[in-house]
Amino acid sequence: MAEPDDLPKTIVRRVVKDKLSRCSEDGDISIHKDALLAFSESAKIFIHYISARLRTAK
């Protein structure tokens, strides 16, 4: 079950595949589900970090 602050997996997959396919010559990329989980977790941590920095900057 997804936690309330988890990012939608379909959006993470779409963004990652789009960016990685631009780096690939053939453009067809398959991404392992553990890699998608790592991208999702790192994006979530980054968003929390930016939010915390913005709150303390005010």
Buried (B, 14 or more C-beta within 10 A) or exposed (E): EEEEEEBEBEEBBEEBBEEBEEEEEEEEBEEEEEEBEEBBEEBBEEEEEEEEEEEEEE
